[in-house]
Amino acid sequence: MLDKFVNYLLGKDSQNELELSVSSRAWREDVAWCWDVVPLPSVTGEVHSVLLMDGTRAGEQVCLIIRSPQYVVAWSFAIREASWGWDALLRTIPAPTVIVCDGQKGMLLVIARVWPSVRIQRCLFHVWMNLRSKLSLNPHTEAGIDLLTHYRQIWGMRTYDLSLQWEEVFYRMYELHKDFLAERTYSSRLLTTSGKPRWWYTHRNTRSAYRQIDKLIQAKQLFAHLEPELLEQTGTSIPRTTNHMEGGTNSTLKGQLYIHRGMPNEHQQRLTEWYLYGKTEGQKPPRNFL
């Protein structure tokens, strides 16, 4: 019965579409106990060279997920994607060499606190999305056009030497637009406590975009996936995006939750757990931890 229940959760049919030999009500009564079977990841203590981190909505909660490029390693649930939730999860597994993530603030704070020696590779696609939100796809300033055009070339950086050249071009561009990015607008009505006019950077979104790239370069989080020493240390390739997480885990999970939309929050959590359990290394028998 448990196998049929899990197949239902992870299948494409809603409850009304199931071919049942009994009434829907009788079937729900038969599988009621299955909701109490909680699949959990196995805590093996295995040290992974590379791990990916991301959070995805599951009902009223956020599921925090850690996986290797090959399979899911650990997960937990939190009310929101905050640092305290990540803190508890990170402490259950050994520190990897490299983390690939989208740069969510709470996540970065916890990594620095719990795994201070771990290197971070920021997801280049998420960086692109952040730039788009600040510059739009059709910026109207030369500085914005230059940065967006230059970032598009990042996908062609296949060697560490090329990445250094990319950084060099970025800083030449940054210097070229330095005066433009430093322009200020002064208020004619708002004053500071000292009586001086309040001001703000005129092109603050464009300035913010340049500063974002500068900070990532200084932190060595843009091209960690190309660093020869880091590649030698990990002994494997390092993803430059969280696509393994987004496409290989999150999007399919969201599809399953959509098929079973309307489930109570606790049932959506159980579906999520069974889905992730199926993505862990190897196949394990169900375990009831209640």
Summary of the structure (lengths in Angstrom):
residues: 290
radius of gyration: 23.8
end to end distance: 18.3
largest distance: 80.6
contacts: 829
relative contact order: 0.17
helix: 50%
strand: 16%
